[in-house]
Amino acid sequence: MMKNKDTIKLFEHKQIRSVWDEDKGKWYFSIVDVVEILSGTDRPRKYWSDLKSKLKKEGSELSEKIGQLKIQSSDGKYYATDVADAEQLLRLIQSIPSPNAEPFKRWLAKVGSERLEEIENPELASKRMREIYTAKGYSDEWIEKRMRGIVVRDELTNEWKQRGVRAGREYAILTAEISKATFGITPSQYKNVKGLQKSSENLRDHMTDLELIFTMLGEASTTEIAKNKDAQGFPENRDAAKQGGSVAGKARKDLEKRSGKKVISKQNYKALEEGK
């Protein structure tokens, strides 16, 4: 499942919008923002359009490899935007005569080094993420559950990867199966319950403590079942996902029966986040 984190990175006090793709393990940067900084033009979209056509005529493969992701614009809305990873950006820099080329390369290297540090030292990544949630106003208790949920999710996706499940669409389908068995609804339906409309809004960042706990139970159970049954490939892991979610679903229903209160809640953290 793709999980994008919209963020703003600064280059000499200028903004470059970027998105972290957890499935691919890399940052993607808004090309228009980069072009504006390097070229100094007040019409970066036109500049990039002309440059893309020029590169294509020259036979460059760069323009063909450029993808699009939805990134928030200055009006607060999300638009499909041409993006590039660090390697593609370095190639792009070579095509734009600019005195900012060298400092930009150093900036890009710094962004990459931060990620490498987090890969080598997971505790550093965890610390940075805790700081982000704390700054947004989440409670320490909620953060603990959210962080544990991230670990459980990583363990599950690592298991899927080893068992021949393809990242992207297949991850999304299996995640939906776990959710349906756990809560009776898919993640997209869950987002509707929460009133989340933007593609960038992460459902789990808007879950209550109990919702996070049952999400973890469904995914941890799926991991355990896949291991014990040695599930291989998508069909077998789909069965494991349904069974793992069913474990959490039964526990949820039992709690609801005994407590007299539904676990699924409309509560979200939009007001909390917007207030920051």
Residue pairs with C-beta under 8 A, 6 or more apart in sequence:
1 23
1 157
1 168
1 171
1 172
1 175
2 21
2 22
2 23
2 168
2 171
2 172
3 21
3 22
3 23
3 202
4 19
4 20
4 21
4 69
4 199
4 200
5 19
5 20
5 202
6 17
6 19
6 71
6 72
6 200
7 17
7 18
7 19
7 20
8 15
8 16
8 17
8 18
9 15
9 16
9 17
9 18
9 29
9 111
10 16
11 37
11 103
11 104
11 107
12 37
12 100
12 103
12 107
14 33
14 36
14 37
15 33
16 29
16 30
16 33
16 34
16 37
17 29
17 30
17 33
17 71
17 72
17 81
18 27
18 28
18 29
18 30
18 111
19 27
19 28
19 69
19 71
19 83
20 26
20 27
20 28
21 27
21 28
21 69
23 167
23 168
23 171
24 167
26 85
26 86
26 115
27 85
27 86
27 111
27 112
27 115
28 67
28 69
28 83
28 84
28 85
29 83
29 84
29 85
29 86
29 89
30 71
30 81
30 82
30 83
31 48
31 66
31 81
31 82
31 83
31 84
31 89
31 92
32 44
32 45
32 48
32 81
32 82
33 44
34 84
34 89
34 92
34 93
34 104
35 41
35 44
35 47
35 48
35 51
35 92
35 96
36 44
36 47
37 100
37 104
38 93
38 96
38 98
38 100
38 101
38 104
39 47
39 96
39 98
40 98
41 47
48 82
51 95
51 96
52 63
52 66
55 62
55 63
55 95
56 63
56 64
60 95
62 88
62 91
62 92
62 95
65 88
66 82
66 83
66 84
66 88
67 82
67 83
68 80
68 81
68 82
68 83
69 80
69 81
69 83
70 78
70 79
70 80
70 81
70 199
70 200
71 78
71 79
71 81
71 83
72 78
72 200
73 79
78 198
78 199
78 200
84 92
86 108
86 111
86 112
89 108
90 105
90 108
93 101
93 104
93 105
94 101
98 104
117 124
118 124
118 125
118 128
119 125
126 147
129 147
129 150
130 143
130 147
133 142
133 143
133 146
134 140
134 143
135 276
136 269
136 272
136 273
136 276
137 269
137 272
137 273
137 275
137 276
138 146
138 269
138 272
141 209
142 209
142 212
145 209
145 212
145 213
145 216
146 204
146 205
146 212
148 216
149 204
149 212
149 215
149 216
149 219
152 216
152 219
152 220
152 223
153 219
155 220
155 223
156 219
156 220
156 222
156 223
157 167
157 171
159 223
159 226
159 227
160 170
160 171
160 174
160 226
160 237
161 167
163 226
163 231
163 232
163 233
163 236
163 237
164 232
164 233
164 234
165 171
165 174
165 233
165 234
165 237
166 234
170 234
173 234
173 238
174 222
174 234
174 237
174 238
174 241
175 187
175 241
176 186
176 187
176 188
177 238
177 241
177 242
177 245
178 218
178 219
178 222
178 241
178 242
178 244
178 245
178 248
179 185
179 186
179 187
179 190
179 215
179 218
179 245
180 186
180 245
181 218
181 241
181 242
181 243
181 244
181 245
181 246
181 248
181 249
182 214
182 215
182 217
182 218
182 245
182 248
182 249
182 252
183 190
183 211
183 214
183 249
183 252
183 263
183 264
184 249
184 264
185 193
185 264
187 203
190 203
190 264
191 197
191 201
191 203
193 264
193 266
194 203
194 206
194 266
194 267
194 268
195 266
195 268
195 270
196 203
196 206
196 268
196 270
201 270
204 212
204 215
205 269
206 267
206 268
206 269
206 270
207 215
208 265
208 267
210 255
210 263
210 265
211 263
211 264
211 265
214 248
214 251
214 252
214 263
215 248
217 247
217 248
217 251
218 244
218 245
218 247
218 248
218 249
219 244
220 244
221 243
221 244
221 245
221 247
221 248
222 240
222 241
222 243
222 244
222 245
223 244
224 244
225 231
225 240
225 243
225 244
226 237
226 240
226 244
229 236
229 240
231 237
231 239
231 240
252 263
255 263
256 262
256 263
